[in-house]
Every structure is written in C-alpha cells, then in structure tokens.
Amino acid sequence: MFLVVGFILMSLSHSTYAAQSDSPEARARKLVDQMTLEEKLLQLENDAPAIPRLNIRAYNYWSESLHGVLGPGTETVFPQAIGLAASWDSNLIYGVASAISDEARAKYNAAVENGEHALHQGLTLWAPNINIFRDPRWGRGQETYGEDPFLTAELATRYIWGIQGFDQSGNETSPYLKAIATPKHFALYSGPDKVRTEFNAKADAKDMAETFLPQFKAAIQIGHAGSIMCSYNSVNGVPACANSYLIEQTLRKSWDFKGFVVSDCGAIHDIFWGHHSVPSLAKAAALALNAGTDLSCGGDYMKLKRALRRHWIQASQIDEALIRLFSARIRLGMFEPPNSIPFNTITRTPESNRKHAELATKASEESLVLLKNKNQFLPLGTMIPNTPNTIAVIGPNANDTDAVLGDYHGTAEHVVTPLLGIQTEAPDVVKITYAQGSPRKNGFLPEIERAKAVSLAAQADLIVAVLGLSTDIETELHDRNAIELPKVQEKLLRALENTGKPIVVVLVNGGPVTLPPDLVDGANAILESWYGGQSAGTAIANALFGKYNPAGRLPVTVYRSTDDLPKFRNYSMQGRTYRYNANPIQFPFGFGLSYSSFSASNVRLCSSQIHPGEHLTGDVEIKNESAIPGDEVVEVYVRSLDLRDQPKLSLKGFSRTRIPGNGTQTIHFDIRPDDLKLVNQAGESIWAPGHYQLIVTDGSAMDSSGLTSTLKIPFEIEGH
C-alpha cells in the first residue's frame, strides 16, 4: 500500500536542466557548465550544499543500508550480511534489498517534504560490503558475504538489483533508479583494521584476479551498480583512492563502469596523513581526482583549488567528476516534477512495516546453520508429549538486544532476544529459567552468578547455552586476536556440560567461532545463528521447537585453531579459505544440516566434453528421504585434476529449493563459460584444456576435506 507524499516543488527551468529527452549525462553537463569553481568544489563533498540560483537542493550522499537503513526513526533490522550469506538464497537477498530500498525511499521522501537533507536521509546507499572474508579475525568480516568470490558475486548482484529497483533478472523497470547501491571497499580491504589508513595490502596478479576482484567486476558488469567506494588501504603500494590502475584502468576502461567513485570517509586525507604518499593535502586531493575518485567523503576536495592553480589537475577533470555525480542524481529523479517519479509515492505504512517484519523473520530463519544434531536431538517439538518440563537458557548473549544486531544497524521497533523468543514460542507446559552466567569476554561477573547459572542448569531438563560474540569483541576498528570462544565463556560451557544435562549450544556471532573439540562432542546440538537482526530470537526458537527446519550453509570455514591461520597481514591466499587451506578444520565452508534427509542422484551433464566458450549445464535429482518438508541447498563445485597451482575446488553454482516430505525435484545448473576459466600466475583468465571434476553436494555430506559422500562427475575441456 502506497501513500502519496507531498514535495516542495522547485522551479525546474528548461534552460537550467535541459530537456528531459536528453541523456542524464547531457543534462548534467549543461548544469555543471553554469556553476562557479567554488560551487563545483563544494559539490564534490559528500555533504553538498544547495545552489539556489540553479534550483539545486542540498544533498548528503552518505547513507547506509548494510542490513537495513540507518538514520532517524525506526527501521527494519535484517540479519547481518554474513547471516544473509548463510541463507545461500539469491531470491531472499533480492527481497531484503528491495525492502531496504523501499525504506530508504520512504525516509528520503519524508526528508524532502520536510526540507531536510541530513546524514542517512539520501538515496546513495553505501552497501554492499563485498570484500572477501579472507581471515576470520577481521572485525568487519560480519559485514561481508563470506570467503568465496562466487557466492559473494551472486549475492551482491541480487542485492544491487533489489536496491536500485531492477527486476529479479536484473532488468531496469523504470527510467529512474529507486536508489543507488555502492559496492565497497575497492579493493583488498579485509584487515588489519586498526592500521587500515596506512596499511599496504600486497597481492600477486593471480590472487587479485581470482579472489579480490571478481565480485567487484560482477557488481559492475552484471549488477550495474551506480557507484562504488574505494578503500582506506594501499594496494601494492598505491593508496586505493589514488590508484589509477584500480579505478581508471580496471574499473572504467576494462569493466566500462559509468557511475561515480566515492572515497571511504577520510581516505583522501589519509593519502597524505596515513600513507605519506604525497607532501600535502592538496597533492593528495589531486592524486585522487587524477586517479578517478569523483566524490570525497570529507572536506578534502576543497584543496583542489590550490591543485588547479598549480596545474596538478585540469578544470575538465572536476567537470567530469561532477557530471558523473549529477547524472546519478538525475537518474534518481531528483530534478523531475515530483509526481512524475513513481518511487516518490513510497512511504512507510502499517502494512509495509508488517511485511518487512515478516521478511526479517524469514531472513533470520534462513540464515540459521545447524552444525550438529546428535541422534536427531532437535527439534524439541518431536519430543512432545515428552517435552522437557524446564529449559534453562544460559549465557551472555541470551538476553542482550545489542548482541543480535551486529554493526551498521538501524533502530528496530522491537528486538527479540533468544531468551524472549524461547519464552514466547515454547509450549505452555514448559518452564523457562534464565541466568547470564558469564560476561561475554574476560571481565568481572561475580562468581555467584556463574554458580547460579550452573544451579539452574542442573535443575533443568535441558540447557540452551547462548554464547558467542558481539560488537564489543568484533567490529569496525576492532579485530579479534583469536577465533576461539572467549575463555570465560568456555569455562561456563564446561561447567554446564558437567551437569550431565542435555545441552544445545546457540552461537551468536559474525566471524566464525571455534569451540574446543571436547565441548563440540559433548553438545547434543549446535546452532549457528549469526547476528540475526530484530527477529533473531524468534528464528532461533522456531528452529528449536520444530516450527522451522534449518537449511543454512556456512559462508566461511570454521578453522580448528588460530594457530592454523597464516599471518593476518599476509594477503596471499595460500592456506586461506576452503579453496587453499590444507589444515584440518572444525566445520567446512558450505556445511549445514537439516531436520530432513536428502539424497542426490542421476547427475546428467550436457556433455562430458566441452569446448572453450561453452556452458556446462546439467541436472541433478534431489529426493527428500524423510516426511519432513525442508529446503535443500545444492552446491556445485569444479576442480582441475591436472593443475597443481589451482584451488582444490571452487564453487561455481548453488540453488536453494523447497522440497516436500518424500518429494523429488530435479535441479538444473548452468555454469557460465567465464566461470570455467582458470586464472594463471600472470592473473589472466584462460581456458585450460584438461581433466576436471564436477562435485555436487548438499553441504551436509561434507567433512574437513569438503568432499566426503558427494557426487563426483568427470568431464573434460577440449582444446581449441
């Protein structure tokens, strides 16, 4: 349901804005030609002032939408990005992004009606974060779609389509954009975060082309993102926002990017102060503009006046940056009569709020990953009438609203903690008790509180231990030193397991958490819930009591120990992620269990021999061997059997599908030609004739090798 929003109608003279039949670029150029130099420079800052004589309203480019919009008022808080990635559901990501952009439009429409233009009230949304979660210690890994470039690229493109108002096939549905997505941070930004403004990330050509750039390429060429953000760090010795190889050569020339580039906040300033690449701020501003950075988040581009006087830049470069910026604003409909833009009718209504809240619950449920379920201990609903009389909910994340939200979240109208969710969804006959039992990290909590928790646990029929992390442990500018469960929580979990009572461990976290092997063995079930957003507790409780059947898959590897990780500052992919790690692990990438039992058979390929440039297509038959309906995630990997310098396997396709109890469905997959290419040491994507293996799995059959009990089908790529 939509309500018409009123606007302050400004005079849009034909001479000022040019005919609407002109292209956005032509209209923008005619507008920029009428600006003074002072006006132009101010328009290159994120908080761009009004130019009344040209009927240009003030506009702030800085708005956030990672898993919901930020800003004044209440908004829907969806699961953190890493949780959305765990759904392995492209359609879900599209739906969530569409809801987020609706709320962003509603906020913007209200701001325009009220004559406001503050931070977080705009339509240029600085998300998604598509950096690769290469090291689990990185505090901002929670903001990403995980460790795999293919999964990240697929989810990012759907997010971008949803944000910008495209349909689910990526086609524009209007001459105007609903909002603009901004993939970030370009490029090689994934820690260490405390030194990001001076850090030099070094990567060879193969890792660049194979791991760090593919998802950005997809976001531009398939997603058609309208903007992109350059990062704080240097890339192979050159600050990212002054890196002409990344921005001009790769982004604009190789990928044909037509949108605008915005700096991360203060990143241009850091070219001088952090990286010491130039002797002055004016030089830093000139270097960034010359490299192709159009918009400064900060006040640094006012220094371009001096750069222009010194002939470090040309006036035409300022104009070209402004043309890209105003083309974007024109595409958003900011210079049209208000009633001519359909997106201007979007506002928040009770009906839209209800639908978005329901979607948030669905997203939280789909993000859940069942890591262990000993002897089908869950769901508890199957135990009725033998339902436990008392459930003790214990742990520092059990009843903390902040703990389930993650970073970059807005203000939800109502947040359901795990405790509240369990209290609400448990059968009436079940008594729920609660104790915190432990601080989240090493800190003070009276010993009597742990004793109280253990006492409650000993009196209960079942323990639900809600443990993990929060933004006080991992977030922007705060990396972890270790990936293990904090020691103080480990001590609590040991005490709980020593009661001898059945125990379900629920993890609330962004980066993966490693548990001691004996505590994994002692748990009856382990449920990974990530930062599940406003409906986190409802989703957890629904899974525990059998109202929802988990089907999420890990978008990251859960390593066995911090000691097994390469050095944090080393950006080589050797020894990292499921593609190159050779050490034993706790849980593999792509792993996840279900209350249903599935089997895969009858894989049929289009051909066992394909030629360069051809798709590899096929079908696999999936049967639900149980009477419980559930979602099945089919994962398709490829590995070379001939070449040693390639990943041990690489994800090339996936599909999440609902299959009824005892039902059978045929899943079709289509691996694109570019996804069958390999990257050589020179960073070139090439066709490599030889022997390959197609691996089809549902994730539940994977062990630390990633291959146990999967279907393996040989095929060949023929020579030219």
C-alpha positions in Angstrom: 0.0 0.0 0.0 1.4 3.4 -1.0 0.5 6.9 0.1 1.3 9.9 -2.0 4.0 12.1 -0.4 3.9 15.8 -0.9 7.0 17.7 -2.0 8.2 21.2 -2.1 8.1 21.8 -5.9 11.1 23.8 -7.1 11.1 25.6 -10.4 12.8 23.4 -13.0 13.6 25.8 -15.8 14.3 24.3 -19.2 17.4 26.4 -19.5 18.8 25.2 -16.2 18.2 21.4 -16.5 17.9 20.8 -20.3 15.2 18.8 -21.9 14.2 15.6 -20.2 14.7 13.9 -23.5 18.4 14.5 -23.2 20.6 11.8 -21.6 21.4 12.2 -17.9 24.9 12.9 -18.9 24.0 15.7 -21.3 21.6 17.2 -18.8 24.3 17.0 -16.1 26.9 18.7 -18.4 24.6 21.6 -19.1 24.0 22.0 -15.4 27.7 21.8 -14.4 28.6 24.4 -17.1 26.6 27.0 -15.2 28.5 26.5 -11.9 31.3 28.7 -10.5 34.5 27.0 -9.4 33.6 27.4 -5.7 30.2 25.8 -6.3 31.8 22.9 -8.2 34.3 22.1 -5.4 31.6 22.1 -2.8 29.5 19.7 -4.9 32.5 17.2 -4.8 32.0 16.7 -1.0 29.6 14.2 0.4 27.5 16.9 2.2 26.8 19.0 -0.9 25.2 22.4 -0.2 22.2 23.8 -2.2 22.8 26.1 -5.2 19.5 28.1 -5.1 20.2 30.1 -8.3 20.3 26.7 -10.2 17.4 25.2 -8.2 19.7 22.5 -6.8 18.7 21.2 -3.4 21.3 20.3 -0.7 22.1 16.6 -0.7 24.2 14.4 1.6 25.5 11.3 -0.3 26.2 9.4 2.9 23.6 6.8 3.7 24.0 3.2 5.0 22.0 0.1 4.1 24.1 -2.9 5.0 21.3 -4.9 6.5 18.7 -2.1 6.9 18.8 1.6 6.6 20.3 3.8 9.3 19.1 7.2 10.5 16.4 8.9 12.4 13.3 6.9 13.3 12.8 3.1 13.4 13.6 0.8 10.6 13.6 -2.9 9.9 16.9 -4.6 11.0 17.5 -7.7 8.9 20.2 -10.2 9.8 23.8 -9.0 9.4 25.3 -9.6 5.9 27.2 -12.7 6.9 23.9 -14.2 8.1 22.2 -13.3 4.9 25.0 -15.0 3.0 24.4 -18.2 5.1 21.0 -18.4 3.6 22.5 -19.2 0.2 19.3 -17.8 -1.2 19.6 -15.3 -4.0 15.9 -14.6 -4.1 15.9 -13.8 -0.4 18.8 -11.3 -0.8 16.9 -9.6 -3.6 13.7 -9.3 -1.5 15.6 -8.0 1.5 17.4 -5.4 -0.6 14.0 -4.3 -2.2 12.6 -3.8 1.3 15.6 -1.8 2.4 15.4 0.5 -0.7 11.7 1.0 -0.1 12.5 2.2 3.4 15.3 4.3 2.1 13.0 5.9 -0.4 10.3 6.5 2.3 12.9 8.2 4.5 14.2 10.3 1.6 10.6 11.3 0.6 9.8 12.4 4.1 13.0 14.4 4.3 12.4 16.2 1.1 8.8 17.0 2.2 10.3 18.5 5.5 13.0 20.3 3.7 15.8 18.2 5.3 18.9 16.8 3.8 20.8 15.2 6.7 23.2 12.3 7.0 21.4 9.0 6.3 18.5 10.6 4.5 19.7 10.1 1.0 19.4 7.5 -1.8 23.0 6.8 -2.4 23.4 3.8 -0.2 26.9 2.7 0.9 26.5 -1.1 0.6 27.0 -4.0 0.0 30.4 -4.8 1.6 31.8 -7.3 -0.9 35.4 -7.6 0.4 36.4 -11.3 0.8 36.4 -12.5 4.4 39.8 -14.0 3.9 40.8 -14.1 7.6 38.3 -14.8 10.4 39.9 -12.4 12.8 38.8 -9.4 10.8 36.2 -7.4 12.8 34.3 -6.3 9.7 34.0 -9.8 8.2 30.5 -9.8 9.6 29.6 -7.2 7.0 30.5 -9.4 4.1 29.0 -12.3 2.2 31.8 -14.6 3.3 35.0 -16.1 2.0 34.1 -17.1 -1.5 34.2 -14.7 -4.5 31.5 -16.6 -6.5 29.0 -16.7 -3.6 29.7 -13.1 -2.9 29.3 -12.1 -6.5 26.0 -13.9 -6.9 24.5 -12.4 -3.7 25.9 -8.9 -4.4 24.3 -8.7 -7.8 20.9 -9.6 -6.4 21.3 -7.1 -3.6 22.2 -4.3 -6.1 19.2 -5.2 -8.3 16.9 -5.0 -5.3 18.3 -1.7 -4.1 18.2 0.0 -7.5 14.7 -1.1 -8.4 15.6 -3.7 -11.1 13.6 -6.9 -11.5 14.9 -10.3 -10.4 16.6 -10.8 -13.7 18.5 -7.6 -13.5 16.4 -5.6 -15.9 15.5 -1.9 -15.2 11.8 -1.5 -14.6 11.8 2.4 -14.8 13.8 5.2 -16.4 14.7 6.1 -12.9 16.5 4.3 -10.1 14.8 3.7 -6.7 18.2 4.1 -5.0 21.9 3.6 -5.9 24.0 0.7 -4.4 27.6 1.3 -3.6 29.8 -1.9 -3.5 32.7 -1.4 -1.2 35.6 -1.3 -0.4 37.6 -1.3 -3.6 39.9 -3.1 -3.1 41.8 -5.6 -0.9 40.3 -4.4 2.3 39.9 -7.1 5.0 42.1 -6.1 7.9 44.0 -5.4 10.0 41.5 -2.7 10.7 43.4 -0.5 13.3 46.1 0.3 10.7 43.8 0.5 7.6 44.6 4.1 6.9 48.3 3.3 6.5 48.3 -0.4 5.6 49.7 -1.7 2.3 47.8 -4.8 1.2 50.0 -6.8 -1.2 48.6 -9.3 -3.6 50.0 -11.0 -6.7 48.2 -10.9 -10.0 46.7 -14.4 -9.6 45.1 -13.6 -6.2 43.9 -10.3 -7.5 42.1 -11.8 -10.5 40.9 -14.9 -8.8 39.9 -13.7 -5.3 39.9 -10.0 -4.7 38.4 -8.5 -7.9 35.8 -11.0 -9.4 32.9 -9.9 -7.1 33.5 -6.3 -7.9 33.6 -7.0 -11.6 30.2 -8.8 -11.3 28.8 -6.0 -9.2 29.5 -3.6 -12.0 29.0 -5.7 -15.2 26.1 -7.8 -14.0 24.7 -5.8 -11.1 25.2 -2.5 -12.8 25.8 -0.7 -9.5 25.6 3.1 -9.9 28.6 3.9 -7.6 31.5 2.2 -5.9 33.6 3.1 -2.8 37.4 3.0 -2.8 39.1 1.8 0.4 41.4 3.2 3.0 44.4 0.9 2.5 47.0 0.9 -0.2 47.0 -1.8 -2.8 50.5 -2.9 -3.8 52.0 0.4 -2.7 49.4 2.8 -4.0 46.5 4.2 -1.9 43.3 2.7 -3.2 41.5 6.1 -3.7 44.6 7.3 -5.7 45.1 4.0 -7.5 44.7 4.7 -11.2 45.3 1.0 -12.1 42.3 0.1 -10.0 40.0 3.0 -10.8 40.8 4.2 -14.3 42.4 1.1 -15.9 40.4 -1.7 -14.3 37.1 -0.1 -13.2 36.4 2.4 -16.0 38.3 1.0 -19.0 38.3 -2.7 -18.5 34.9 -3.0 -16.9 33.3 0.0 -18.6 32.0 1.5 -15.3 29.9 4.6 -15.9 28.9 5.5 -12.4 30.8 7.6 -9.8 33.5 6.6 -7.3 33.3 7.8 -3.7 36.1 7.7 -1.2 35.7 6.0 2.1 35.4 8.7 4.8 38.7 10.4 5.2 40.5 8.1 2.8 41.7 11.0 0.6 43.0 12.8 3.8 44.9 9.6 4.6 46.8 9.6 1.3 48.8 12.3 3.0 48.5 11.7 6.7 48.3 7.9 6.8 50.2 6.6 3.7 52.6 9.7 3.4 52.4 9.2 -0.4 52.4 13.0 -1.1 53.8 16.1 0.7 50.4 17.9 1.1 46.7 17.5 1.3 46.3 19.4 -2.0 48.6 16.9 -3.6 46.5 14.1 -2.1 43.3 15.6 -3.5 44.9 16.0 -6.9 46.2 12.4 -6.8 42.7 11.1 -6.0 40.9 13.1 -8.7 43.5 12.2 -11.3 43.0 8.5 -10.4 39.3 8.8 -10.9 37.8 9.3 -7.4 34.8 11.6 -8.0 33.4 12.3 -4.6 35.2 12.9 -1.3 33.6 11.8 2.0 35.1 14.6 3.9 36.3 18.1 3.1 39.5 17.3 1.2 38.4 18.3 -2.3 38.3 22.0 -1.4 42.1 21.6 -1.7 41.6 21.2 -5.4 41.5 24.9 -5.9 45.2 25.0 -5.0 45.8 21.9 -7.1 44.2 23.7 -10.1 46.4 26.8 -9.6 49.5 24.6 -9.5 48.3 22.7 -12.7 48.3 19.4 -10.9 44.8 18.8 -12.3 42.7 20.2 -15.1 39.4 22.0 -14.8 37.9 19.5 -17.1 38.6 16.7 -14.6 36.5 18.5 -12.0 33.7 18.8 -14.6 33.8 15.1 -15.5 33.5 14.1 -11.8 30.6 16.4 -11.4 28.9 15.1 -14.5 29.0 11.6 -13.1 27.6 12.8 -9.8 24.8 14.8 -11.2 24.0 12.1 -13.7 23.4 9.8 -10.8 21.1 12.4 -9.1 19.2 12.8 -12.3 18.8 9.1 -12.7 17.3 9.1 -9.1 14.7 11.6 -10.3 15.9 14.5 -8.2 15.4 17.0 -11.0 11.9 16.0 -12.2 8.4 17.1 -11.2 7.7 15.1 -8.1 4.6 13.4 -9.4 6.4 12.1 -12.4 8.6 9.7 -10.4 6.7 6.5 -9.2 9.2 5.9 -6.4 8.2 9.3 -4.8 4.9 7.7 -3.7 6.7 5.2 -1.4 6.1 5.8 2.4 6.1 3.7 5.5 2.7 2.2 6.2 1.4 -0.3 8.8 1.1 -2.8 6.0 4.6 -2.3 4.7 6.0 -2.4 8.2 4.2 -5.8 8.8 5.5 -7.3 5.6 9.1 -6.2 6.3 8.9 -7.6 9.8 7.7 -10.9 8.4 10.6 -10.8 5.9 13.1 -10.1 8.7 11.8 -13.2 10.5 12.1 -15.3 7.3 15.6 -14.0 6.7 16.7 -14.8 10.3 15.3 -18.3 9.9 17.0 -18.9 6.6 20.3 -17.7 8.0 20.4 -20.4 10.7 23.0 -23.1 10.2 22.6 -26.4 12.1 26.1 -27.6 12.8 25.4 -30.6 14.9 22.3 -32.6 15.7 23.3 -35.8 17.6 20.8 -38.6 17.1 18.3 -36.1 15.7 18.1 -34.4 19.1 16.4 -31.4 17.6 13.7 -30.3 17.0 12.3 -30.4 20.5 8.8 -30.4 19.0 9.3 -34.1 18.2 9.6 -34.9 21.9 6.0 -33.8 22.7 4.4 -35.1 25.0 7.9 -35.8 26.3 8.8 -32.1 26.1 11.3 -31.1 28.8 9.5 -29.6 31.8 12.2 -27.0 32.3 14.6 -25.3 29.9 17.5 -23.3 31.4 18.6 -20.5 29.0 22.1 -19.6 29.9 24.7 -17.3 28.5 25.9 -13.7 27.9 24.1 -13.5 24.5 20.8 -14.9 25.7 19.1 -11.7 26.6 21.2 -8.8 25.1 19.5 -6.9 22.3 22.7 -5.4 21.1 24.3 -8.8 20.7 21.9 -9.9 18.0 22.2 -6.8 15.8 25.8 -6.6 14.7 27.3 -3.4 13.4 25.8 -0.8 11.0 22.3 -1.4 12.2 19.4 1.0 12.4 16.9 1.3 15.3 14.3 -1.6 15.2 10.9 -1.0 16.7 11.1 -4.3 18.6 14.1 -6.7 19.0 13.5 -10.3 20.0 16.4 -11.8 22.0 17.0 -15.6 22.1 15.5 -15.7 25.6 12.4 -13.8 24.6 12.0 -15.9 21.5 12.2 -19.1 23.5 9.8 -17.8 26.2 7.3 -16.8 23.5 7.5 -19.9 21.3 7.9 -22.7 23.9 4.8 -24.8 24.7 2.8 -23.5 27.6 3.8 -26.5 29.8 7.5 -25.7 29.6 9.1 -23.5 32.3 11.9 -21.3 31.1 14.6 -20.2 33.6 17.4 -17.8 32.8 20.9 -16.7 34.0 23.6 -14.8 32.3 26.3 -17.0 33.9 29.3 -15.2 32.3 30.5 -12.0 30.8 31.0 -12.1 27.0 34.7 -11.6 27.3 37.2 -11.6 30.1 35.7 -9.2 32.7 34.1 -9.0 36.0 31.0 -11.0 36.9 30.6 -12.3 40.4 31.3 -16.0 40.8 27.9 -16.3 42.4 26.4 -15.5 39.0 28.1 -18.5 37.4 27.1 -20.7 40.3 23.5 -19.5 39.9 23.6 -20.4 36.2 25.0 -23.9 36.8 22.5 -24.5 39.6 19.6 -23.5 37.3 21.1 -25.8 34.6 21.4 -28.7 37.0 17.7 -28.4 37.9 16.5 -28.2 34.3 15.7 -30.9 31.8 17.5 -29.1 29.0 20.2 -26.4 28.7 20.2 -23.9 25.9 23.6 -22.1 26.1 23.6 -18.9 24.1 27.2 -17.9 23.6 29.5 -16.1 21.1 30.5 -12.6 20.2 29.2 -9.0 19.9 30.4 -5.7 18.6 32.3 -5.3 21.9 34.6 -8.1 20.6 34.5 -7.7 16.8 33.5 -4.7 14.7 35.0 -1.8 12.6 38.4 -0.9 14.0 38.3 -3.9 16.4 39.7 -7.2 15.0 39.9 -10.3 17.1 43.3 -11.8 18.2 41.9 -15.3 18.4 39.0 -17.2 16.8 38.3 -19.4 19.8 35.3 -19.0 22.0 36.4 -16.5 24.7 37.9 -18.3 27.7 35.4 -17.0 30.2 32.6 -18.5 28.1 34.4 -21.7 27.6 34.6 -22.0 31.4 30.9 -21.6 31.6 30.2 -24.1 28.9 32.3 -26.7 30.6 30.5 -26.2 33.9 27.2 -26.5 32.1 28.2 -29.7 30.3 29.5 -31.1 33.6 25.9 -31.1 34.9 25.3 -34.0 32.6 22.1 -32.4 31.3 21.4 -32.4 27.5 22.7 -29.2 26.0 22.0 -27.2 22.9 24.7 -24.5 22.0 23.4 -21.5 20.1 26.1 -19.3 18.7 25.6 -15.5 18.2 28.4 -14.0 16.2 29.7 -12.5 12.9 33.1 -14.1 12.5 33.3 -17.8 12.9 33.8 -19.1 16.5 35.9 -22.2 17.2 34.8 -24.4 20.1 37.0 -26.9 22.0 36.6 -30.3 20.3 35.5 -32.0 23.6 32.8 -29.4 24.0 31.6 -30.0 20.4 31.5 -33.7 21.2 29.6 -33.0 24.5 26.8 -30.9 22.9 23.6 -32.6 21.7 23.2 -29.9 19.1 24.9 -26.7 17.8 23.0 -24.0 16.0 24.8 -21.1 14.4 22.5 -18.0 14.4 24.9 -15.2 13.4 23.7 -11.7 14.3 20.1 -12.4 13.3 18.7 -8.9 13.5 15.4 -7.9 15.1 13.8 -11.3 14.8 16.8 -13.3 15.9 15.2 -14.8 18.9 12.0 -15.8 17.1 14.0 -17.6 14.4 16.1 -19.5 17.0 13.1 -20.6 19.0 11.2 -21.6 15.8 14.1 -23.9 14.9 14.4 -25.3 18.4 10.7 -26.2 18.6 10.4 -27.5 15.1 8.4 -24.6 13.7 11.2 -24.0 11.2 13.5 -26.5 9.6 17.1 -25.0 9.3 18.8 -25.2 5.9 21.5 -22.5 6.0 25.1 -23.3 5.0 28.4 -21.8 6.2 29.7 -19.0 4.0 33.0 -19.3 5.8 35.4 -22.0 7.0 35.4 -22.7 10.8 39.1 -23.4 11.4 40.3 -25.6 14.2 42.6 -23.1 15.8 44.1 -19.6 15.5 47.4 -21.3 15.2 46.4 -22.8 11.9 45.9 -19.4 10.3 48.5 -17.6 8.2 49.7 -14.2 9.5 46.9 -11.7 9.5 48.8 -9.1 7.4 49.7 -11.6 4.7 47.3 -11.2 1.8 48.4 -14.3 0.0 45.5 -16.8 -0.4 47.8 -19.8 0.2 46.5 -21.6 3.3 43.3 -19.5 3.4 39.6 -20.4 2.8 38.3 -23.7 1.7 40.0 -23.2 -1.7 43.6 -23.2 -0.4 43.5 -24.4 3.2 45.2 -27.7 3.8 44.9 -28.0 7.6 42.2 -30.0 9.4 39.2 -27.8 10.3 36.2 -27.8 12.6 33.4 -27.2 10.1 33.8 -26.7 6.3 32.6 -24.0 4.0 29.2 -24.9 2.6 28.3 -27.2 5.6 24.9 -27.3 7.1 22.4 -29.9 8.4 18.6 -30.2 8.2 15.8 -32.0 10.0 15.0 -33.5 6.7 17.2 -36.2 5.0 18.1 -35.6 1.3 19.8 -37.7 -1.3 21.2 -36.7 -4.7 21.4 -38.9 -7.7 21.2 -39.1 -11.5 23.5 -36.2 -12.4 23.2 -35.6 -16.1 25.7 -33.3 -17.9 25.0 -31.7 -21.2 28.3 -33.3 -22.3 31.3 -34.9 -20.7 33.4 -32.9 -23.2 33.0 -29.2 -23.7 34.9 -26.7 -25.8 36.1 -23.2 -24.7 33.3 -20.7 -24.7 30.6 -23.3 -23.9 28.3 -23.5 -20.9 28.5 -26.6 -18.7 24.9 -27.4 -17.9 23.3 -30.3 -16.2 20.6 -31.6 -13.9 20.6 -33.5 -10.6 17.8 -35.3 -8.9 17.2 -34.5 -5.2 14.9 -36.7 -3.1 13.6 -35.8 0.4 14.0 -39.2 2.1 12.0 -38.0 5.1 8.4 -37.0 5.7 9.6 -33.5 6.9 9.4 -30.8 4.2 12.5 -28.7 4.0 14.9 -26.5 2.0 17.8 -28.2 0.2 20.9 -26.3 -0.9 22.6 -27.9 -3.8 26.2 -26.8 -4.2 28.2 -27.3 -7.4 32.0 -27.2 -7.4 34.7 -27.7 -10.0 38.3 -28.7 -9.6 41.1 -29.3 -12.0 42.6 -32.8 -11.9 45.7 -31.8 -13.8 47.0 -28.5 -12.5 48.6 -28.0 -9.1 48.5 -24.2 -8.9 44.7 -24.1 -8.8 42.2 -24.2 -5.9 41.5 -27.6 -4.6 37.8 -26.9 -5.5 35.8 -23.8 -6.4 32.2 -23.0 -6.1 30.5 -22.5 -9.4 26.8 -22.8 -8.7 24.2 -23.2 -6.0 20.5 -23.4 -5.6 18.2 -23.3 -2.5 14.9 -25.2 -3.2 11.9 -26.2 -1.1 11.2 -30.0 -1.3 8.1 -31.5 0.3 8.3 -34.6 2.5 9.1 -37.7 0.4 9.2 -35.5 -2.6 11.7 -35.4 -5.5 12.8 -32.4 -7.6 15.2 -32.0 -10.5 17.6 -29.1 -10.0 19.1 -27.5 -13.1 22.5 -25.9 -13.0 24.3 -23.8 -15.6 28.0 -22.9 -15.3 28.8 -19.9 -17.4 31.9 -20.0 -19.7 33.8 -17.3 -17.8 33.3 -19.4 -14.6 35.0 -22.4 -16.2 38.2 -20.4 -16.9 41.2 -20.7 -14.7 43.5 -17.9 -13.6 47.2 -18.3 -14.3 50.1 -16.8 -12.4 50.0 -13.7 -14.6 46.5 -13.0 -13.5 45.0 -14.0 -16.9 41.7 -15.8 -17.1 42.4 -18.6 -19.6 40.8 -21.8 -20.9 42.9 -24.7 -19.7 42.1 -27.9 -21.7 42.3 -31.0 -19.5 40.6 -33.2 -17.0 38.2 -31.8 -14.4 35.8 -33.0 -11.8 32.3 -31.7 -11.1 31.3 -32.0 -7.5 27.7 -31.9 -6.4 26.8 -31.8 -2.7 24.2 -30.5 -0.3 26.7 -29.5 2.3 25.6 -32.0 4.9 27.8 -34.7 3.4 31.0 -32.6 3.6 33.7 -33.2 6.1 37.0 -31.4 6.7 38.1 -32.4 3.2 34.9 -30.9 1.7 34.3 -33.9 -0.5 33.0 -36.9 1.5 29.9 -38.7 0.1 29.5 -36.1 -2.7 28.8 -36.9 -6.3 31.9 -36.5 -8.4 31.5 -36.5 -12.2 34.5 -36.3 -14.6 34.4 -34.0 -17.6 37.0 -32.6 -20.0 37.6 -29.2 -21.5 38.8 -29.8 -25.1 41.5 -27.8 -26.8 40.7 -25.2 -29.4 
